[in-house]
């Protein structure tokens, strides 16, 4: 897979036991790799359109404003379908007060 020329930019907020990471993705065709969380969460599609997979199953296309519910420990990924996409992932944090990532999928990029 080729690395997107304009990488997504993330902004993290932790407040009152809630984690919110907002991703700004400049280009259509950008894949946000699979990952899973310790807690169920909502991904809010704030701007633009995405295709979503969960555990390898395509959930469909979502057009802002839209919410995607993701159960705990479920691998999920996003593909941007339009330029200028904004996604906010919102979930609880662990006892340590930090976001609890269950698993990450490492992507190998071409040189």
N, C-alpha and C positions, 0 to 999 in steps of 0.2 A: 504494500500500500504506500502511496506517495504522501508525504507530509503536506498538509494544507499550506499554501504560501503565506496566508495570514492566519496565524494561530489564534484560537479562542482566548479570550481574556476573562479570568474569573475574579470575582470579588466576594469575600467571605464575611459574613456577620454571624456572631454568636451572641444570643441575648435570651435571657429568661428560660434557659433549657432548650432553646430552639436554634437549629443550624439552618442558615440560608446561604447557599452559594449561587450566585448569579453568574451565568456564562453569557458573554457577548461574542457571537460568532459572525465574523464579517462575510464569509463566502458560502454560497450554496454548494452542496456536495462535500461538506466537512463532516467526518465521522467522529463522534464523541464516543470513545471506546467503552466496552462493557465494564461494569463494576456492580457491586452490591453493597448494601448497608445492613447494619445490625438491626435497624428499626424500619418499619414501614414508612413510606414517605410519599409526598406529592411532588411531581415535577410540573411546574406552572409554565406553560408556553406563553410568554409575555408578548413576544413580537415574532412574526414570521410563521413558517410552516416546517414541520419535521416529520420524519418517519421513525417509528419507535419499535424496538424489539425487546422482548422479555423472555429470558431462557431460550433464545433462538427462535421464538415464535413471533412473527410480525403482528403487532397490535394495530397497525394502520397508520394513517396520516392524521396529524393534529394541526389545526390552524388556530393561531392566537385570536382571542384569548381561549385557552383550553387547559385542562388539568389531566395529568396522567397519574393514576394510582399505581404504586409499585410496592408489592409485599416485601417484608424483610427477607434478606438472603437470596433475593432473585436478581440474577445478572440481567442488566438492561443497557441498551445503547441507543443513541440518537444519530440520525443522518439529517443534516439541514437540507431543506428543499428550496429555500429562498435565501437571498442575501440578507444580512443584518438581522439574524435571529437572536432572540434573548430567551434564555431558559433559567428559571429559578428552581433549584432543588431545595425542598423544605422538609426537615425531619428533626426528631429529638436528638439530643446528644447523650453520650454515656455518662456514667457517674464521675468520670474524670473531667467532665465539662468540655470534652472535645468530640468532634464528629467521629462516629464509629464506622469505619469502612470494613466490610466483611471480606471482600475479595476484589482484586483488580485484574483486568485482563491486559497484559502487556502487548502492545502493537509493535510489530517490526516494520520499520520504514525503509524504503529504498534509498540509496545514496543519491 
